Amino acid sequence: MAASSVVDELSLTSRGLYRTVSDIVGPECIVVLRRQKWDIWNAFSNCDSYKKETRVLSGSMAEGFDFKSSDSDFMYIDRNAIVFTGDSHITTLMYNTPTILIMETETVSPGFAVIRCLRYDQNNTILKRSLVLRGTGVYISSKHTRESFMSTSMSTCHGPCQTRTILGYDEDDAYTLRCPVWPKQAMSFVYRSRQQGWPSYDTLTQICRDGCLLVPINSKQQQYSDMANLQWRISFSLAEKKLVYSMNHCQFLCYGLSKLLLNEVLKKASPNKDLLCSYFMKTAVFWEMSEDRSDWLDSNFLSKFWKVFCRLIRWVSIGYCPNFFIPENNMFQGKIYGFTQITLLDTLRDLYMDGYWSLLRCPSLHDSISKLITQPEIAYTLSCDELEYVPLPMIEMHKLRVMLQFDGSIHVTKKEEIIKILIKTLLMMKTDSAELRCAVRIRINHVLQAYAQNLFLSPKPTYFNKSRNRMMYNDYKAAKTILCRTQTHFCMNYFILIQQMYMTGNYHRAIEMIHYTRHKLQSQLYMYEWTLDDDIILAVLQQGMSYDTVVKYSIVSDINMYENTVIEELKLECLAFTQTAGGCLLSIPPLVFLDFLLILSYTRISENRRRYDILDELQTLLYHNDGHHINTIHKAISWEILGICQQLCGYLHGAYQSYIHALDDEYNYFKKATVARINSLGIY
């Protein structure tokens, strides 16, 4: 009886922890929606057949996590190069491929390869700069490839990736080569005996069909050899994503809990933060799933997690972490050994000895676990259904948040690209999920609005004749038709029209539209895309609005300015941003944008008194910003715009102070422009 009581208590504690982690990671339906969202993003991002690379999101965000520490890992897969595992595989594809490469693995460590070049595309500058002659063959240098791929002054090298911090977010970009054939080194994964039928035959077939990738980084085991700079790591990121997708929610939450423990406890306790990484945690979960015969349930969630943790301790104690696909590849090699190994092992054992209490060290888990420990009656009074229950309004709020977290910066300028996107949209709209259909509509409307903005605002020929006039008329007509058809972010269409009116000299009409738009924003319950408020989301949803209606009438997003659509007064900032950040997109908060164009328009028609009134409002907005209208990452451009307006109105000392605010901001990626503005004042 006592043993049964202990089992019941452990089961309830386990389910309480399961519910706690699920609240942090997200319910299963939300995790699935996040993944679908990024699948849509990948599909839309790679419609342009003129691009040299296919951009694929990997890492924890693509897997379905949404932690603050979740990273954005982008794989740039070269479309014009294919790596073959041997000469026998190249006969069928060689005539359609500009660059033909051969993977050689005999002379390197398991999990790595050198790449011999048989033929390369003269237009592929990255590979062209990376060619190295060794013996009788020409090889691709991983070191030179990394250096050639580095795009901006803000990039730093991190393993095979270039790491950039853009608008407060870290992004790891890796140039990769594709091998359409499953490598021989990883054949043991294919023929391995599988407990519980995981992964399924269909998943395994898809994994093998996709082949593998190669990323430019050498083996630590051979880092001092003559061939070190030629070595490439065999990457299974596409396969890993499929394996994570095949997890049930309990397994996924176990993976999530291991990431929480790593980021919130282990990295802080260890003198060397980089000793352990989430990839080791994921590998431990994979191995446990493949070897554990029992089911993964909420009732045994805690014991499953400890099995994963014990596996990690065992690996650290012997200094060997076997890659899931190529077990001969020891991922601890050259990283965890000697004193660092002993220190890390002591840390892990201390946590293990503390048992369940060790999870209290995680700030995100502390309060919930404290209640489960100090008030066990809470767990006893909750039934199984209550432990798993999440209120419907909260689910709806999570769904809306996921759908709105779309990057609207895909910029297309060709009709052919739009047609491809529309075809993909029609295919995606066949889904039964209302949330997914809404997410697709949000995405296509972002793209269409950007295309209409390009038609309206891109520079036109300076000469005047019938041909030019007809071209402008057709562009404007097409742009207006597109804007009428788009159904998301109602204010965005107004912003594009206002910008077009200002840039074509129709200042009075622009002023009317700005006042109308400002009135709409002030009189309506709306949410700024960067600062979504849970209370407002729930209030809107409780009114019975559909997802489409909420998105169309309640969401306002940033104004995106591209190199070919930026107004004259911000070309200096756009150019500096492009040179520094390597991007062509300058984002401005909507209210700042409206006040800016209103001041510029009043200046053009010599309405000085009114422009001073708007300038006062803009100053108030900046100096009393509560974070709702101006996000932290947009303060720099907002201060810059205020300085431009003050300089335009003759307030040179005020302009100087605003430029200094912009210059001191950590998210200022156009410092060259700010310095030039300060110098133009001529007062200091």
Secondary structure, DSSP 8 states (H G I E B T S, - for coil): -HHHHHHHHHHHHHHHHHHHHHHHH--HHHHHHHHHHHHHHHHHHT--TT-SEEEEEESHHHHT---TT--EEEEEEEEEEEEESSGGGSTTTGGG-SEEEEEE-TTS-TTEEEEEEEE--TT-HHHHHTEEEETTEEEE-HHHHHHHH--STT-EEETTEEEEEETTEEEEEEEEEEE-S--GGGHHHHHS--GGG-S-HHHHHHHHHH-EEEES---GGGTTSTTGGGEEEEE-HHHHHHHHHTS-HHHHHHHHHHHHHIIIIIHHHSSSTTSS-HHHHHHHHHHHHHH--S---GGGHHHHHHHHHHHHHHHHHHT--B-SS-TT-BTTTTTS-HHHHHHHHHHHHHHHHHGGGGGGGSHHHHHHHHHHHH-HHHHHHS-HHHHH---HHHHHHHHHHHHH----------HHHHHHHHHHHHHHTT-S-HHHHHHHHHHHHHHHHHHHHHHHHS---SS-SHHHHHHHHHHHHHHHHHHHH--S-HHHHHHHHHHHHHHTT-HHHHHHHHHHHHHHHHHS--EETTS--HHHHHHHHHTT--HHHHHHHHEE--EEEETTT--GGGHHHHHHHHHHHS--EEEE-HHHHHHHHHHHHHHHTT-HHHHHHHHHHHHHHHHT--SSSS-GGGHHHHHHHHHHHHHHTT-HHHHHHHHHHHHH-TT-S-HHHHHHHHHHH---
